[in-house]
Structures are given as C-alpha cells and as structure tokens.
Amino acid sequence: MSKKNTSTITFRIDEDFDEHLRKIAKERKISLNTLANQIFGNYLDLDVYMEKFGVMMMSKKVFKMFLDKTDVAELKLLALDAGSNEPKEFILFKWKEITSENVSTFMKIYCEHCGYGQCDLEQSENKVSLSVRHNFGKKGSVYLGSFLTAVVTSTLNRECSTIESDESITISFVN
C-alpha cells in the first residue's frame, strides 16, 4: 500500500475542541493526527456532497418508527422512488461517471455514513455482493432491499438478487 503525500499545517482551534478531540483519539487508540485526517477526509469525501444533495440525518429510533408505521407496499414504493433518482445524480456529481465500482462504493458509503447499518462489500470480475447488517427488523430489510435494488437498476440497468432476513439484506448483481 503506497503512502499518500502529506503536508504540514498549523491552525488554532477552541481549547474545548482540542480537549475533546484528544479524548476521542485516546479512546480509539489513535493519534490526534490520524483522527484529524479521518475527520477532514469524511468531510471532504462525503459531507460536502451530502450537504449539496440535501441528505438529512435522522436518529435510528425515528427511522424505525417510520418503518413501523408504514405498510410494506408503501415502503417498497418509497424506497423505489428514493433509490431511482438522487443516487444516480449523486454518483455523477461525485465521481463523474457511472461504473459498477462507483455504484457499489456509493451504496456502502450511503448505508454506513447515514446509519442504516454495517456493510460488507465483495467485488469480483463477475459479481458484486453487498450485505448490510442493521437493527431495523424485517421492514428495514424490505426498505433497504428495495432501495438498493432501485439504485442498481436505475444506474447500471442490471437485475439484482436479494436475500432478506430480519436483521440483514444482501444484494448481488453481475459486474
């Protein structure tokens, strides 16, 4: 793995921020420099783009309430609509082209960064598989499965297979 070039900068931050950042770095057993790089990287790689697209974060509790109060047919329609439009625009805006790798990366980042679950992404020459582990129950799997299928269908025009359980969803498609 090649190292990235680095630069040295100096800037001032509020003392309270400094103390809090040092505490977080110590808890994670990483250097303050590594933590700062992670924060800057997250901001530049994700937050800037998500802000421009109006991505809203909500608590897991509120999302679970939304799922519980919405019937399955409506959840599928909402997920289809959500996954069919904005992801394609986001991918084009951030990466400038639609590729299997960019779509897969988007799905992993979106699920993890927005709090939908932890992802495992496997890509080979022939197949892409993404598994999302979540705590939203069966309706969470229905929503995420429909959303991710819509993303793949609308961007890559490919069929998907899904495997759903109460706490996870796996989506696969030809690479």
C-alpha positions in Angstrom: 0.0 0.0 0.0 1.5 3.3 -1.0 1.6 6.2 1.3 -0.1 9.4 0.4 1.8 12.7 0.3 1.2 14.8 3.3 1.6 18.4 4.2 2.0 20.2 7.5 -0.4 22.9 8.5 -0.8 25.0 11.6 -4.1 26.4 12.8 -5.9 27.3 16.1 -8.9 25.6 17.5 -11.0 26.2 20.6 -9.5 24.7 23.7 -12.6 22.7 24.4 -12.5 21.1 20.9 -8.8 20.3 21.5 -9.6 18.5 24.8 -12.5 16.6 23.3 -10.6 15.5 20.2 -7.6 14.3 22.3 -10.0 12.3 24.5 -11.6 10.7 21.4 -8.2 9.9 19.9 -7.1 8.3 23.2 -10.3 6.2 23.4 -9.9 5.0 19.9 -6.2 4.4 20.5 -5.2 6.5 17.5 -3.1 9.7 17.2 -4.7 13.1 17.2 -3.2 13.5 13.7 -5.0 10.3 12.5 -8.3 11.4 14.0 -7.9 14.9 12.3 -7.2 13.2 9.0 -10.3 11.0 9.4 -12.5 14.0 10.2 -11.2 16.0 7.3 -11.4 13.0 5.0 -15.0 12.3 6.0 -15.9 16.0 5.5 -14.3 16.3 2.1 -15.2 12.8 0.7 -18.8 12.7 2.0 -20.3 15.6 4.0 -19.7 18.3 1.3 -21.5 16.2 -1.3 -24.3 15.0 1.0 -24.9 18.6 2.1 -25.2 19.7 -1.5 -27.8 17.0 -2.1 -29.8 17.8 1.0 -29.2 14.5 2.7 -30.8 14.6 6.1 -29.6 12.5 9.0 -32.2 11.2 11.4 -32.0 9.1 14.5 -32.3 5.3 14.2 -35.2 5.4 16.6 -37.1 7.8 14.3 -36.3 5.8 11.2 -37.6 2.6 13.0 -40.8 4.5 13.9 -41.2 5.4 10.2 -40.8 1.8 9.2 -43.2 0.5 11.8 -45.9 2.9 10.8 -45.7 2.4 7.1 -47.1 -0.7 5.4 -44.8 -2.9 3.3 -46.3 -1.9 -0.1 -45.8 1.8 0.6 -42.3 1.1 1.9 -41.3 -0.6 -1.3 -42.7 2.3 -3.4 -40.9 4.9 -1.2 -37.7 3.0 -1.5 -38.1 2.6 -5.2 -38.6 6.3 -5.6 -35.7 7.2 -3.3 -33.3 4.8 -5.0 -34.2 5.6 -8.6 -33.3 9.3 -8.8 -30.9 11.0 -6.5 -28.3 8.3 -6.1 -27.6 8.5 -9.9 -27.2 12.3 -9.7 -25.0 12.0 -6.6 -22.7 9.4 -8.2 -22.3 11.5 -11.3 -21.7 14.6 -9.2 -19.0 13.0 -7.0 -17.3 10.5 -9.4 -18.3 12.0 -12.8 -19.2 8.5 -14.3 -21.5 5.6 -13.6 -19.4 2.4 -13.1 -20.1 -0.7 -11.1 -17.4 0.2 -8.7 -18.8 3.8 -8.1 -22.3 2.5 -7.6 -21.1 -0.2 -5.1 -19.0 2.4 -3.3 -21.9 4.8 -3.1 -24.2 2.1 -1.6 -21.6 1.1 1.0 -20.9 4.7 2.0 -24.5 5.7 2.0 -25.6 2.8 4.2 -22.7 3.3 6.7 -22.5 7.1 6.7 -26.2 7.6 7.1 -26.5 5.0 9.8 -28.5 2.3 8.0 -26.1 -0.4 9.0 -22.7 -2.0 8.7 -21.7 -3.2 5.2 -19.6 -5.9 3.7 -18.8 -5.3 0.0 -17.3 -8.1 -2.2 -16.4 -7.3 -5.8 -15.0 -9.8 -8.3 -14.7 -9.8 -12.0 -18.1 -11.3 -12.4 -20.2 -10.4 -9.4 -20.8 -7.7 -6.8 -22.4 -8.5 -3.4 -23.2 -6.1 -0.7 -24.5 -7.2 2.7 -26.0 -4.7 5.2 -26.4 -5.7 8.8 -29.0 -3.5 10.6 -31.3 -3.3 13.6 -34.5 -2.3 11.9 -36.3 -5.6 11.6 -38.0 -7.2 8.6 -39.4 -3.9 7.3 -35.9 -2.4 7.4 -34.7 -5.2 5.2 -37.7 -4.6 2.8 -36.9 -0.9 2.6 -33.1 -1.3 2.2 -33.5 -4.2 -0.3 -35.9 -2.1 -2.4 -33.8 1.0 -2.2 -30.5 -0.8 -3.2 -32.2 -2.7 -6.0 -33.5 0.6 -7.3 -30.1 2.1 -7.2 -28.5 -0.7 -9.2 -31.4 -0.9 -11.7 -31.5 2.9 -12.3 -27.8 3.4 -12.6 -26.4 0.2 -14.2 -29.6 -1.2 -15.7 -28.9 -4.6 -14.2 -31.0 -7.2 -12.5 -30.4 -7.9 -8.8 -30.9 -10.8 -6.5 -31.6 -10.1 -2.8 -31.7 -12.2 0.3 -33.5 -10.7 3.2 -33.6 -11.6 6.9 -35.0 -9.7 9.9 -31.6 -8.0 10.5 -29.8 -8.1 7.2 -30.1 -7.7 3.4 -27.7 -9.0 0.8 -27.9 -7.7 -2.8 -26.0 -9.2 -5.7 -25.6 -8.3 -9.3 -23.5 -9.1 -12.3 -20.4 -7.0 -12.5 
